[in-house]
Amino acid sequence: MDRLGLAEKMQQADRPIETLHLCDYQQGVLQTAQLDQAKEHFGFATTAIHGGRLQCILADSVGSGQLHTGRACHGVVQEKKHVRVHFTDGSVATACVVIAADGIHSVVRQQLFPNSKVCYSGQTSYRAVAPCTLPTAFDGLGYEMWAEGRRFGYSAINTGEVYWYITLDAPFDERDKTGLSKSELLKHFTLFPKSVLSLMQATPEQQIVRTAISDLVRLPTWHVGRTALLGDAAHATTPNLGQGGAQAIEDAYVLAQSLASHIDYTAAFTHYERIRRAKAQQVVNRSWQFDRMAHLSNPLMRTLRNTIIRSLPTVIGGRQLDTLYRLSF
């Protein structure tokens, strides 16, 4: 964002997270990660920002007349010298190349790779922004608490706004069913601290969003002909590392630079994928592994997990953050 000249606007709209507490609902804090080390290493702090505000910052930087919304793509037709994009309202757009950033359930990806597979994690999520203010002691704090088959996390994202999320084990055949009501969710967390329950209670029920948690099985490539995939359309990840949007932004930056520096679109797409694929896939894999670790069902394995996490030196967590934040371009 700094390279795009948007760092200052980001800092005006986000909230820094200096410390992350990883907790067990019975055993308390398992590990504390000092995220403020990121500022020492990279010049900028780890922050939390509302996704809508981030979109506004990016959209405003593009300028009026460049973005056209309110239409859904239902397919592309690749021809020798251009690509035609067909929309559900009957309109058609023509371009030299097309970049499909249409998410984990990408229509374009499904057309290019009919056998691509979205993999359900076995969990469903509920998330919202609570209209409340955390006590001063929680400034700069991110928090996640584990229990059998469930997790709860939160952090402030602005003055008077606290983002919170829940993950619950949910069988495959329940992934698309109607979600639990707020009162039912509260029952799942009666053993959690009152601060957890108060965030849920402060949130209007209609603002709670439910999503089945999935990722994408690795694709053979991210581009076919004049069409390339970006973000979740190319490498959707579970949200456990908070890296979905970040990886899409890295994709967009590298792809834009590649298209600007290569005359041939195939060379540009190849360069983009070569630079980005390894890190994006690493995020997908690590996020899935974190999910498995957090949702262990065996009590003995959970005890062993907690013991190991407590014994890990903080330097290991620092190295893991370094691999997430360090750019290779």
VOKEPA-462381 format. One line per field, with one value per residue (C-alpha): residue in three letters; x, y, z. Coordinates in pm, 1 decimal. Each point is the difference from the previous one (the first is absolute). Example, Ala and Ser with C-alpha at 12.3 -4.5 7.8 and 13.67 -1.06 7.14 Angstrom:
BEGIN
residuo <- (Ala:Ser)
east <- (1230.0:137.0)
north <- (-450.0:344.0)
up <- (780.0:-66.0)
REM end
This chain:
BEGIN
residuo <- (Met:Asp:Arg:Leu:Gly:Leu:Ala:Glu:Lys:Met:Gln:Gln:Ala:Asp:Arg:Pro:Ile:Glu:Thr:Leu:His:Leu:Cys:Asp:Tyr:Gln:Gln:Gly:Val:Leu:Gln:Thr:Ala:Gln:Leu:Asp:Gln:Ala:Lys:Glu:His:Phe:Gly:Phe:Ala:Thr:Thr:Ala:Ile:His:Gly:Gly:Arg:Leu:Gln:Cys:Ile:Leu:Ala:Asp:Ser:Val:Gly:Ser:Gly:Gln:Leu:His:Thr:Gly:Arg:Ala:Cys:His:Gly:Val:Val:Gln:Glu:Lys:Lys:His:Val:Arg:Val:His:Phe:Thr:Asp:Gly:Ser:Val:Ala:Thr:Ala:Cys:Val:Val:Ile:Ala:Ala:Asp:Gly:Ile:His:Ser:Val:Val:Arg:Gln:Gln:Leu:Phe:Pro:Asn:Ser:Lys:Val:Cys:Tyr:Ser:Gly:Gln:Thr:Ser:Tyr:Arg:Ala:Val:Ala:Pro:Cys:Thr:Leu:Pro:Thr:Ala:Phe:Asp:Gly:Leu:Gly:Tyr:Glu:Met:Trp:Ala:Glu:Gly:Arg:Arg:Phe:Gly:Tyr:Ser:Ala:Ile:Asn:Thr:Gly:Glu:Val:Tyr:Trp:Tyr:Ile:Thr:Leu:Asp:Ala:Pro:Phe:Asp:Glu:Arg:Asp:Lys:Thr:Gly:Leu:Ser:Lys:Ser:Glu:Leu:Leu:Lys:His:Phe:Thr:Leu:Phe:Pro:Lys:Ser:Val:Leu:Ser:Leu:Met:Gln:Ala:Thr:Pro:Glu:Gln:Gln:Ile:Val:Arg:Thr:Ala:Ile:Ser:Asp:Leu:Val:Arg:Leu:Pro:Thr:Trp:His:Val:Gly:Arg:Thr:Ala:Leu:Leu:Gly:Asp:Ala:Ala:His:Ala:Thr:Thr:Pro:Asn:Leu:Gly:Gln:Gly:Gly:Ala:Gln:Ala:Ile:Glu:Asp:Ala:Tyr:Val:Leu:Ala:Gln:Ser:Leu:Ala:Ser:His:Ile:Asp:Tyr:Thr:Ala:Ala:Phe:Thr:His:Tyr:Glu:Arg:Ile:Arg:Arg:Ala:Lys:Ala:Gln:Gln:Val:Val:Asn:Arg:Ser:Trp:Gln:Phe:Asp:Arg:Met:Ala:His:Leu:Ser:Asn:Pro:Leu:Met:Arg:Thr:Leu:Arg:Asn:Thr:Ile:Ile:Arg:Ser:Leu:Pro:Thr:Val:Ile:Gly:Gly:Arg:Gln:Leu:Asp:Thr:Leu:Tyr:Arg:Leu:Ser:Phe)
east <- (0.0:292.0:128.1:-343.6:7.5:-288.9:174.0:-104.8:-366.9:19.0:146.2:-282.5:-261.2:149.7:102.2:343.0:21.9:311.7:-62.8:-190.2:-116.0:-68.7:-201.9:-168.2:-335.6:108.8:378.3:22.3:269.8:200.1:218.0:42.6:128.1:157.8:-124.1:157.3:325.8:-134.6:44.2:363.6:67.3:-218.4:-77.1:-373.5:-210.3:-238.9:-344.6:-368.2:-229.8:-361.5:-11.9:-245.2:233.8:289.7:-210.1:-90.2:365.6:94.3:-300.4:57.1:360.6:-112.8:-208.5:-351.9:-109.6:240.9:-216.3:-327.6:-204.9:-338.9:68.4:91.3:218.5:-135.7:278.1:288.6:68.5:367.6:81.1:326.9:44.7:-234.6:-233.8:-373.6:-155.4:-372.3:-209.5:-329.8:-176.1:77.4:282.5:339.8:344.2:308.1:360.7:352.2:26.7:-239.4:90.4:-258.3:-13.0:-345.8:67.4:8.9:-306.6:143.0:-214.4:300.1:220.8:-269.8:-11.7:379.4:42.9:-324.2:156.5:114.4:-115.6:-101.6:85.7:-225.8:195.2:-262.9:-66.0:-243.5:63.3:-206.7:138.8:-112.2:103.1:-126.5:-84.2:192.8:331.3:245.0:153.7:326.7:190.0:-97.1:148.5:224.9:-106.9:-113.4:-156.1:-95.5:-134.5:-36.6:-233.4:-108.5:-148.2:-16.8:204.5:-66.1:219.1:-21.6:188.4:-91.5:-10.0:-101.6:-132.3:-319.7:36.5:120.2:26.2:-74.4:-18.3:-103.4:87.2:-201.9:37.3:-275.9:-44.6:23.5:-374.3:-72.1:231.1:-280.7:-277.3:-146.5:235.2:-54.4:-184.4:187.4:-157.6:113.7:352.4:12.9:-78.2:313.4:216.2:-147.1:333.2:192.8:79.8:-276.3:190.1:-62.5:-370.2:-35.2:133.4:-253.2:-281.5:85.3:-26.7:-334.0:-85.4:-59.2:362.2:147.2:132.5:37.3:241.5:107.2:381.3:171.2:312.4:99.1:189.2:319.7:-55.0:239.5:52.9:-154.8:-44.4:-136.9:36.1:-80.9:-168.2:169.4:-134.6:72.3:-61.4:-252.8:-85.4:356.0:92.8:-285.5:110.9:-176.7:-2.3:209.4:303.7:-198.1:182.7:-266.9:-27.8:371.6:94.9:-241.0:160.1:345.5:-131.2:-141.1:321.2:222.3:-238.1:-24.2:379.4:33.5:-245.8:176.7:345.8:-79.4:-118.0:-139.0:-296.9:100.9:342.7:-163.8:-237.8:282.9:217.6:-289.1:-66.3:369.1:37.0:-321.2:-90.5:234.0:-92.2:-372.5:-0.2:202.8:-271.2:-270.1:187.2:91.5:-350.6:-145.3:252.4:-89.6:-365.7:70.8:203.6:-259.8:-288.4:147.4:-277.9:207.3:47.2:346.0:110.4:-132.4:197.6:313.4:-60.7:-37.0:317.7:198.6:-132.0:86.7:354.7:71.9:241.6:-141.0:274.9:-179.0:-315.4:211.8:148.5:-346.3:-118.1:311.2:-88.1:-350.7:101.8:319.9:-46.0:197.4:-55.4)
north <- (0.0:231.8:-62.6:102.2:317.1:-116.3:-76.6:326.5:-49.4:-354.5:116.7:250.8:-274.9:-298.6:-100.3:-145.2:-342.5:-6.0:-319.5:-319.8:-229.6:-362.5:-159.2:-319.3:56.3:-211.2:47.3:370.0:158.2:-255.8:242.0:372.8:126.1:344.4:123.5:340.7:-161.8:32.5:377.1:-41.8:-237.2:144.8:357.9:-53.3:-152.5:-292.9:155.8:-90.6:184.2:-37.9:-161.9:260.0:284.2:-169.7:-35.5:369.6:101.3:-212.1:108.5:369.9:-33.1:-131.9:305.9:53.4:-161.3:-291.9:-237.6:-143.8:-194.7:-166.6:-269.3:-365.9:-192.2:-331.4:-94.3:98.6:-79.5:-1.6:93.7:47.2:372.1:72.5:-139.4:59.8:14.1:-77.1:138.2:-118.2:320.3:-87.5:249.9:-95.5:152.3:-57.3:21.9:-105.2:-196.3:-82.0:-29.8:-201.4:92.6:-144.9:-190.0:-355.0:-95.8:162.8:-44.4:66.3:-253.4:-264.2:64.0:-16.7:-293.0:-202.2:-250.1:261.5:-88.2:208.7:-193.4:42.8:20.4:-150.0:334.7:283.9:358.0:282.0:351.6:355.0:344.7:82.5:368.9:32.7:112.1:-230.7:100.1:193.7:-309.7:-167.2:271.9:-157.3:-350.3:-286.8:-296.1:-356.6:-265.0:-371.8:-266.5:-337.1:51.4:378.1:319.0:365.0:294.3:376.9:327.4:367.7:129.5:360.3:225.7:-160.1:-307.0:-347.0:-275.2:-347.8:-344.2:-351.5:-333.2:-310.1:-359.4:-79.7:-322.8:16.7:-51.0:304.3:246.0:159.8:-20.8:300.6:118.2:16.0:290.2:238.7:-159.3:-343.3:130.0:142.7:-345.0:-138.2:249.4:5.1:-120.6:282.7:332.0:258.2:228.5:-253.2:-21.0:377.7:53.6:-243.6:148.6:351.9:-98.7:25.7:-350.2:107.9:117.5:-342.1:-163.2:-376.7:-163.8:-359.6:-7.3:-149.2:29.6:-90.9:-307.6:106.9:83.2:-115.7:364.5:342.1:102.0:-133.0:194.0:366.8:-57.7:-10.3:-64.5:212.4:-29.4:-254.4:-93.5:-137.3:-112.5:38.0:-57.4:-58.9:320.2:-129.6:219.4:307.4:1.6:-35.6:366.8:60.5:-271.3:138.0:344.3:-152.7:-181.3:320.2:195.5:-266.2:-59.6:372.0:30.7:-309.8:127.6:337.3:-152.1:-276.1:59.2:-351.9:-79.8:-366.8:99.9:245.5:-264.4:-252.6:249.4:92.3:-362.3:-77.1:284.7:-59.0:-368.0:-141.4:252.0:-12.6:-379.6:14.5:219.6:-245.4:-294.9:170.3:133.1:-349.7:-143.8:266.6:-91.3:-369.6:85.5:236.5:-244.7:-317.5:-216.8:-241.1:137.7:-154.8:150.7:340.3:-20.0:-96.6:280.9:256.2:-121.6:26.0:347.4:123.9:-131.5:154.3:294.5:326.2:13.4:-275.7:208.0:292.4:-206.3:-110.0:359.8:90.3:-250.2:145.9:364.1:-14.6:85.1:-173.4:272.7)
up <- (0.0:64.8:-353.5:-127.7:208.0:218.2:329.2:165.4:-89.9:131.8:329.2:39.3:-41.4:182.7:350.3:84.4:162.7:213.4:195.8:-78.5:280.8:-92.2:280.7:114.3:168.5:298.8:11.3:-79.7:-215.3:-199.2:-190.0:-45.5:-333.4:-12.2:-335.5:53.1:-112.4:-353.3:18.5:98.5:-289.5:-274.9:101.3:45.6:276.2:-24.5:-27.7:-13.5:-239.6:-103.9:-343.9:-126.0:94.5:-173.5:-315.3:14.0:33.8:-300.7:-208.4:70.7:-115.2:-339.1:-78.3:-126.8:-322.3:24.5:202.2:-130.0:253.7:16.1:-259.6:44.8:-243.9:-120.8:-241.6:-225.3:-364.6:-94.5:-357.1:-186.5:69.0:290.1:265.8:19.3:346.8:17.6:285.8:140.7:-111.1:-362.1:-44.0:-142.2:55.9:-215.6:120.5:-94.1:325.5:283.9:367.7:191.9:367.9:59.5:320.0:125.7:-205.1:-313.0:-309.6:-223.3:179.7:-29.3:-374.6:-38.4:239.9:12.1:241.4:253.4:349.2:300.3:317.3:305.5:326.6:228.7:167.1:-43.9:108.2:141.8:3.4:61.7:117.3:348.3:59.2:324.4:146.2:173.4:334.8:-25.8:115.8:-329.5:-224.2:-263.1:98.7:-220.6:174.2:-91.5:238.0:-71.2:133.6:-132.9:-346.1:25.9:0.0:69.0:-91.9:-4.0:-43.8:-25.1:-358.0:68.1:272.2:127.3:-224.6:96.3:-259.5:135.6:-152.8:94.9:-157.0:79.9:-113.4:-249.0:-200.7:-377.9:-45.0:220.8:-177.0:-202.1:258.4:177.4:271.6:372.7:158.4:228.6:306.5:-120.8:-60.2:351.2:140.8:-168.9:188.9:349.6:144.0:-165.6:175.3:31.1:-238.3:-277.5:71.5:29.7:-353.8:-140.9:207.2:-118.6:-366.8:-184.2:-118.3:-360.4:-22.4:80.3:-318.8:-35.9:-245.5:-54.3:28.4:-304.7:-208.7:-354.0:-111.3:-178.8:-367.2:-275.2:-101.3:60.9:-361.8:-327.6:-323.4:55.4:337.6:341.7:349.1:307.1:374.2:123.4:-357.5:-32.1:352.7:248.0:358.2:328.4:210.6:290.0:-73.0:-101.4:-333.7:-269.1:-91.6:55.2:-247.8:-259.6:32.2:-45.8:-309.2:-145.0:52.4:-157.1:-290.1:-77.5:3.0:-218.2:-260.6:-5.1:-50.3:-252.7:-355.5:-25.9:227.9:31.0:130.1:240.1:136.9:32.5:188.0:231.3:88.4:48.3:249.4:192.7:-7.8:265.5:269.6:-74.3:22.9:321.2:152.1:-111.0:151.8:327.9:48.3:-47.6:248.0:255.9:-42.9:66.8:308.3:144.1:-41.4:148.1:144.2:210.5:357.3:33.7:-329.6:105.7:324.7:-192.2:-249.1:278.0:169.9:-323.1:-82.2:348.8:-33.3:-340.4:13.8:-130.0:-262.5:-193.7:-20.9:-114.5:-281.6:-111.7:-12.1:-195.4:-273.7:-23.1:-12.4:-203.2:-366.9:-273.0:-258.5)
REM end
